[in-house]
Amino acid sequence: MGKVAIITGANHGIGEAIAKELAVKGYGVIITWLNPEDYTYSKNQKAKMRHTIGGKSKADQVVESIVKKGGKAESIAADLSRVESIPAIFNFAEKAFGPVDSLINNAAHAEGNDTLESCEAGMIDRTYAVNIRASVLLIKEFLKRYRISKREKGAVVNISTNAAQYFAGQIHYGASKAALEAYTRSLAVELGKYGIRVNAVAPGPVHTGIPKSYINPETEKMLIKRIPLGRCGHPDDIARAVRFLVSDDADWITGQVLCVDGGHTWGRCL
């Protein structure tokens, strides 16, 4: 039986690239996606969400693309802010492909105007419910199922950001990613005895296409001046790093945060 991976938020952008990369390597991939229709938002708000995160039609496209190339993929709608969604994801994965070998916590929540002056309690709660609580509970569920299936090797990769240490204008998002990196290190120590490796990937500026205006031409010119390798990233850059970290080639690597940003972390000092 081939390996199985769950990738959250994988119907677009970096998550989509990770799913496709692992599928090429023989993984059965489960992609989770958020359904805007589950929310009591206005029609305009739902339309904006569908534009930003894709929705079911985009999830279907990703699965179809993988299957057409001979890969194995299934998708499930999951609101990670709801605790009950977590065991449901694993039940779905095991029914589709069998026990899960790798978990990639890619899904994230960010608010548009995330500053101290604009923040309110709900903004903080929404961000941490997905970026921290869901990620940790997904890892806990992964460990539980892993032990039941008597696996000997497993891998978790958390997707962070190279702005985790400071992110003015996105203070709760940035802080949540810094917390995720701290969890990565602590859980690597806790789970090593089970043969589970826990690492993180911290992307720099990446052309995800979502939202399409994130890196416009003017912003890109400014960013490139601070990226030693001379370009913004692509989702495939991050996907290849994740593929390495879940592979046996990274068998003695755990508790690490791999910065994949073309040198942007240090170039920002220029």
C-alpha positions in Angstrom: 0.0 0.0 0.0 1.3 3.5 -0.9 1.8 6.3 1.5 -1.0 8.7 2.4 -0.9 12.4 3.1 -3.4 14.9 4.3 -2.8 18.5 3.1 -5.1 21.1 4.6 -6.2 24.1 2.5 -5.0 22.3 -0.6 -7.5 23.5 -3.3 -5.4 26.4 -4.3 -1.9 28.0 -4.0 0.8 26.4 -2.0 -1.4 23.6 -0.7 -2.4 22.7 -4.2 1.2 22.5 -5.3 2.1 20.3 -2.3 -0.8 17.9 -3.1 0.3 17.6 -6.7 4.0 17.2 -5.8 3.2 14.4 -3.3 0.8 12.7 -5.7 3.6 12.5 -8.3 5.7 10.7 -5.7 3.0 8.1 -5.2 1.1 9.4 -2.3 -2.6 9.1 -2.0 -3.5 12.7 -1.1 -6.4 14.1 0.8 -7.0 17.8 0.3 -9.2 19.8 2.6 -11.0 22.9 1.6 -13.2 25.5 3.2 -16.8 25.9 1.9 -18.0 29.5 2.0 -21.6 28.3 1.8 -21.2 27.0 5.4 -21.1 30.6 6.7 -23.9 33.1 7.4 -22.2 35.7 5.2 -23.7 38.0 2.7 -23.7 37.0 -1.0 -20.9 39.5 -1.6 -18.8 38.1 1.2 -19.3 34.5 0.0 -18.4 35.5 -3.6 -15.2 37.1 -2.3 -14.4 34.0 -0.3 -15.0 31.8 -3.4 -12.7 34.1 -5.4 -10.0 33.9 -2.7 -10.0 30.3 -1.7 -11.7 28.6 -4.6 -14.4 26.5 -3.1 -15.6 23.1 -4.2 -15.2 23.7 -8.0 -11.5 24.4 -7.5 -11.1 21.4 -5.2 -12.7 19.2 -7.9 -10.3 20.6 -10.4 -7.2 19.8 -8.3 -8.4 16.2 -7.7 -9.2 15.8 -11.4 -5.8 17.1 -12.4 -4.0 14.6 -10.1 -6.1 11.7 -11.2 -5.7 12.4 -14.9 -1.9 12.1 -14.4 -2.3 8.7 -12.7 -2.3 9.9 -9.2 -4.7 9.3 -6.3 -6.6 12.2 -4.7 -9.8 12.9 -2.8 -11.1 16.1 -1.3 -13.2 16.9 1.7 -14.8 20.2 2.9 -13.7 21.0 6.4 -14.0 24.1 8.6 -11.0 23.7 10.7 -12.3 26.2 13.3 -14.8 23.5 14.2 -13.1 20.8 16.4 -15.5 18.1 15.2 -14.1 18.4 11.6 -10.7 17.0 12.6 -11.6 13.3 13.3 -13.9 13.5 10.2 -10.9 14.3 8.0 -9.0 11.3 9.2 -12.0 9.0 8.9 -12.4 10.1 5.3 -8.7 9.7 4.6 -8.5 6.2 6.0 -11.6 5.1 4.2 -10.2 6.5 0.9 -6.6 5.3 1.1 -5.7 3.8 4.4 -3.7 5.0 7.4 -2.1 8.4 7.1 1.7 8.7 6.9 2.2 12.5 6.6 0.2 15.5 7.7 0.8 19.0 6.2 -0.8 21.8 8.1 -1.1 24.3 5.3 -4.5 25.9 5.9 -4.4 29.3 7.6 -6.7 32.2 8.5 -5.8 35.8 8.2 -7.8 39.0 8.6 -7.5 41.9 6.2 -6.7 44.7 8.6 -4.8 43.0 11.3 -3.4 45.7 13.5 -3.5 46.5 17.2 -5.9 49.4 16.7 -8.2 47.4 14.5 -8.2 44.2 16.4 -11.1 42.8 18.4 -11.5 39.6 20.3 -13.2 37.7 17.5 -10.3 38.5 15.1 -7.8 36.9 17.5 -10.0 33.9 18.2 -10.7 33.2 14.5 -7.0 33.4 13.7 -5.8 31.2 16.5 -8.7 28.7 16.1 -7.4 27.7 12.6 -3.6 28.5 12.7 -2.9 27.1 16.2 -5.7 25.1 17.7 -6.6 23.2 14.6 -3.0 22.5 13.7 -2.2 21.1 17.1 -5.4 19.0 17.3 -4.7 17.6 13.8 -1.3 16.5 15.0 -2.8 15.0 18.1 -5.3 13.0 16.0 -2.5 12.0 13.6 -0.5 10.6 16.6 -3.6 8.7 17.8 -4.3 7.1 14.5 -0.6 6.5 13.8 -0.2 4.5 17.0 -3.3 2.5 16.4 -2.1 1.5 12.9 1.3 0.6 14.4 3.3 2.8 11.9 7.0 3.1 12.4 7.6 6.4 10.5 5.6 9.5 10.2 6.0 13.1 9.2 4.4 16.4 10.0 5.1 19.7 8.2 3.7 22.9 9.4 3.6 25.8 6.9 4.7 29.0 8.6 6.0 32.3 7.1 9.4 34.0 7.0 7.6 36.9 8.7 6.7 34.9 11.8 9.1 36.9 14.0 7.6 40.3 13.1 4.7 41.1 10.8 3.5 44.6 11.3 0.0 45.0 9.8 -0.6 41.3 10.3 0.1 41.0 14.0 -2.1 38.1 14.9 -1.4 36.1 11.8 2.4 36.6 12.3 2.2 35.8 16.0 0.2 32.7 15.3 2.9 31.5 12.9 5.6 32.2 15.5 3.6 30.0 17.9 3.3 27.3 15.3 7.1 27.3 15.0 7.4 26.9 18.7 5.0 24.0 18.7 7.0 22.5 15.9 10.1 22.4 18.0 8.4 21.1 21.2 6.4 18.5 19.4 9.5 17.2 17.6 10.9 16.4 21.0 7.7 14.8 22.2 7.0 12.7 19.1 10.5 11.6 18.2 10.1 8.4 20.3 7.3 7.3 18.1 9.3 7.8 14.9 7.3 10.9 13.9 9.3 13.9 12.7 7.9 17.4 13.0 9.3 20.3 10.9 8.1 23.5 9.4 8.6 25.4 6.2 8.6 29.2 6.3 7.9 30.6 2.8 8.8 34.1 1.7 6.8 36.2 -0.8 5.2 33.6 -3.1 3.0 34.1 -6.2 0.1 32.0 -5.0 -2.4 33.9 -7.2 -4.7 34.2 -4.1 -5.6 36.9 -3.8 -4.4 37.9 -7.3 -3.4 41.3 -6.1 -1.1 40.1 -3.3 2.0 40.6 -5.3 1.3 43.2 -8.0 4.0 44.4 -10.4 4.9 47.4 -8.3 5.1 45.3 -5.1 7.2 42.7 -6.9 9.8 45.2 -8.0 10.1 46.4 -4.4 10.4 42.8 -3.1 12.9 41.7 -5.6 15.4 44.3 -4.5 15.4 42.6 -1.1 15.5 39.0 -2.4 19.1 38.0 -3.1 18.1 35.3 -5.6 16.3 37.9 -7.6 12.7 36.6 -7.8 9.6 36.0 -5.9 8.7 32.4 -5.1 6.3 30.0 -6.7 4.2 27.4 -5.0 6.3 24.6 -6.4 9.3 26.0 -4.5 7.5 25.4 -1.3 6.1 22.0 -2.4 9.5 20.6 -3.2 10.7 21.6 0.3 7.8 19.8 1.8 8.3 16.8 -0.3 11.9 16.6 0.9 10.9 16.9 4.6 8.3 14.1 4.4 10.7 11.8 2.5 13.2 9.3 3.8 15.9 11.7 2.6 15.1 13.8 5.7 15.0 10.8 8.0 17.3 12.5 10.6 15.8 16.0 10.4 13.2 17.1 13.0 12.3 20.2 15.0 13.6 22.5 12.2 12.1 25.5 10.5 13.2 25.5 6.8 13.1 29.0 5.4 12.3 28.9 1.7 12.4 32.5 0.6 15.3 33.2 -1.8 17.2 34.9 1.0 14.5 37.4 1.7 14.8 37.0 5.4 18.3 38.5 5.3 17.8 40.7 2.2 15.2 42.7 4.1 18.1 44.1 6.0 19.3 45.9 2.8 
